[in-house]
């Protein structure tokens, strides 16, 4: 199974996060700022290598906390 961001995720958001295509682990790859955006909704796709390939989707909701307060 291979994991990726859905095509609906903007390039700007994809620059802030990375997803391991084999494990599905999501990590930050940029700086998140609470004052700019307080939450993200990441659409993830999992696809197998069958013929035809099957896929599933899920939504990951990420809430950014303000550490200055």
Order of alpha helices (4+ residues) and beta strands (2+ residues): beta-alpha-beta-beta-beta-beta
